[in-house]
Amino acid sequence: MRILMIIDGLPGGGAEKVVLTLSESIHKMGHHVTLYSLDETCAYTLPEGVEYRVITAPSRAPWRKLTELSRRASKLDEVLRQDEAQHGKYDLVISNLHKTDRIVARSNAIDPARLWFCIHGVLSSTYLGHRKGLNYWLKKRKMAGIYQHRNITAVSQAVLDDMVDVMDVHPAKTAVINNPFDLNTLRTRANEPCDLASSEYLINVARIHPQKRQDRLLEAFAQSGLASRAKLVLLGTGTEERIAAAKQLAQTLNIADRVLFLGFQSNPFPYIKHAHLMVMSSDSEGFGNVIVESLMLGTPVISTRCPGGPEEILVKAGMPEMLTEIDAGALASKMVEVYDQLPAINEQALSHYDVTAISRQYVELASR
């Protein structure tokens, strides 16, 4: 079977990592996998055996912003037609992330019956949370138009419910397929040296972004009083302005000497493995990859009960008590409550996320 993955670049994000993991796993199952990246950015090592192509359509025209989507879609169609003329039609095409979807939706070369849009996040929260009135309505209508009567797969039930109930999208077909994890690879990478192995610390692995609410986490850490016992490690990149603002908040809260900003790490797993506790403070999470990864490495997780995957993951793992209200005070109280009595992790419940089982679910989309 020939399978095409499309994504708008490969910076250091969770959805991008999922696409690479799936591509590698599906290739190992014996299928031909091609990955089209619509941007040159790539922060990851590409999997062996997966064909990788960068497709860009640069322009210096003063009106380039107005023509960006149609121009990039035309370039995608040009490359795809040449590809399929040489090697045969793709049996399954999966578009990943909203910016990619905006381009792919304009394609004239992809058969809609073979195309699935994979939704990785709670779109209403990510794109509409700050909008009101007519601005909200117009943006929602524009976004929903991309997905109307299309095949949609979502990384969690909450993400699919958001598309249907909040975004008012009426899909042609739907599927919920959780994100994949390779436990053996995860543990092998986690066994690499860690410069914090002998330290006591809490960890947050997420890009420094308003949606991830590191400000809430810093406030909770300060309120908890745990700074006298442990450090807080933040793993994730962000704009200079957002990182500077987070560091300034740590100064204001008098915890700057207890917070480590370690930026993007190509291998975050040793840091996760040796942490006492993972704390997620987001306003929304499409799935919550680091929650599963942390539990698989034996590190318990506290998370806000935000829209998206965290609640599904922690309830499925038998740890609903590790969810808190979306509030710094509630997060601080939970951190104090469980710090000295961490719950046991049900490893059997995590087998649901095995990469091979998840990859089969994606391959089966071709026959739906």
C-alpha positions, -999 to 999 in steps of 0.1 A, spaced: 0 0 0 12 36 -8 6 61 20 13 98 19 17 120 50 16 157 46 26 183 72 37 219 72 72 216 85 88 196 113 97 220 141 100 206 177 63 198 183 43 168 195 22 164 164 53 164 142 69 137 163 37 116 160 38 119 122 74 107 121 67 78 146 37 67 125 56 70 92 84 48 105 61 22 120 39 19 90 70 16 68 82 -13 90 48 -30 85 57 -33 48 39 -3 33 55 25 12 54 58 31 61 92 17 63 123 38 57 157 22 68 186 42 55 220 31 83 239 48 120 233 51 120 234 89 131 201 104 143 196 140 141 158 140 161 129 127 141 115 98 132 77 99 151 54 76 131 40 47 105 68 46 107 90 15 109 126 24 102 156 1 102 193 9 77 212 -12 78 250 -11 64 278 -33 83 310 -24 72 343 -38 85 378 -36 54 394 -50 39 422 -28 6 403 -28 22 369 -18 1 367 15 -31 369 -5 -21 341 -28 -2 319 -4 -27 291 1 -36 288 -36 0 291 -47 12 264 -22 -17 241 -31 -8 244 -68 28 235 -61 16 205 -40 -6 193 -69 23 197 -94 46 175 -73 19 150 -64 8 145 -100 44 139 -111 49 115 -81 18 94 -89 25 94 -126 59 78 -118 50 55 -89 12 50 -89 -17 64 -69 -15 68 -31 -41 45 -14 -43 69 16 -34 105 22 -32 120 57 -31 158 62 -17 169 96 -22 202 114 -45 231 106 -21 251 85 -14 221 63 -52 214 61 -58 249 47 -35 241 18 -45 205 13 -82 214 12 -75 235 -19 -58 206 -37 -73 194 -70 -50 164 -73 -60 145 -42 -91 122 -43 -113 133 -13 -123 96 -8 -86 88 -1 -79 119 20 -82 121 58 -76 152 79 -59 143 112 -69 168 139 -43 170 166 -57 197 188 -89 213 202 -93 238 174 -120 260 191 -97 266 220 -65 271 200 -79 294 173 -111 308 187 -105 312 224 -95 348 223 -122 359 197 -156 373 204 -188 383 185 -187 386 148 -149 380 147 -155 346 164 -183 336 141 -165 345 109 -133 327 119 -152 296 130 -172 295 98 -140 299 77 -123 271 97 -153 248 96 -155 252 58 -122 234 54 -135 202 70 -172 201 60 -181 167 45 -145 156 47 -130 124 63 -117 133 98 -97 114 123 -90 129 157 -63 120 183 -89 120 211 -127 118 215 -126 153 230 -110 166 199 -136 150 176 -164 162 199 -150 198 196 -150 196 158 -186 184 157 -203 201 186 -184 234 188 -170 239 153 -202 227 137 -184 204 113 -204 176 96 -178 151 85 -182 125 58 -165 98 79 -149 99 114 -124 80 134 -107 85 168 -71 72 168 -49 80 198 -13 89 194 13 61 191 42 52 214 71 28 210 77 17 246 110 -1 239 125 28 220 112 52 247 129 33 275 161 29 256 163 66 249 154 74 285 184 53 297 208 78 282 228 100 307 210 128 324 228 157 341 199 160 366 197 124 376 208 131 412 185 161 416 150 164 429 128 182 405 93 185 389 91 188 351 70 204 324 76 194 288 58 218 264 66 247 242 65 281 260 32 292 247 0 309 261 -20 277 255 4 257 277 1 283 305 36 281 321 26 312 339 -1 292 358 25 265 365 50 290 379 24 305 401 13 271 414 49 261 421 54 293 441 22 287 460 29 251 468 61 259 488 78 229 471 106 252 459 123 246 492 125 209 483 127 206 446 134 225 414 111 231 385 124 221 350 108 236 319 117 218 287 104 235 256 112 263 231 93 295 225 98 330 212 124 352 230 96 374 243 76 345 258 107 330 274 117 363 288 82 369 302 82 335 319 117 342 334 105 376 346 75 360 363 98 335 381 118 365 393 86 383 405 75 351 423 109 348 440 115 313 426 139 322 397 168 303 414 146 272 416 134 272 379 155 258 351 147 268 315 164 241 294 148 248 261 141 222 234 158 189 240 160 164 211 159 136 238 137 148 267 132 113 280 161 110 305 148 142 321 113 128 323 124 95 337 144 111 365 118 136 375 98 132 407 66 144 390 54 158 357 30 187 359 9 199 330 -9 233 333 -25 237 298 -57 254 288 -62 227 262 -43 197 249 -53 178 217 -39 146 232 -10 150 257 19 129 244 41 137 273 15 124 297 17 89 282 54 91 278 59 101 314 36 74 327 54 48 305 87 59 321 73 56 357 69 93 364 34 102 377 15 132 361 -7 159 374 -27 178 348 -53 204 346 -87 189 335 -85 209 303 -104 202 270 -87 174 251 -68 143 259 -54 146 295 -86 136 312 -91 106 288 -55 94 294 -55 97 332 -89 82 336 -80 53 313 -48 48 334 -69 47 366 -55 80 379 -85 105 378 -74 119 411 -44 134 394 -66 159 375 -72 194 388 -94 224 380 -79 248 356 -65 271 383 -31 278 399 -44 273 434 -59 239 426 -27 228 408 -6 239 438 -28 220 463 -26 188 442 12 191 439 14 193 477 -11 165 483 6 139 461 42 148 464 51 124 492 25 98 483 27 93 445 1 70 430 10 36 414 9 36 376 -11 9 358 13 -1 330 -12 -25 315 -36 3 307 -8 20 287 -6 -9 262 -36 7 244 -11 32 229 13 7 214 27 20 181 20 -11 161 -17 -13 172 -22 25 164 -4 22 131 -28 -6 120 -58 17 128 -43 43 104 -37 18 76 -73 6 80 -85 40 71 -77 32 35 -105 6 34 -132 26 52 
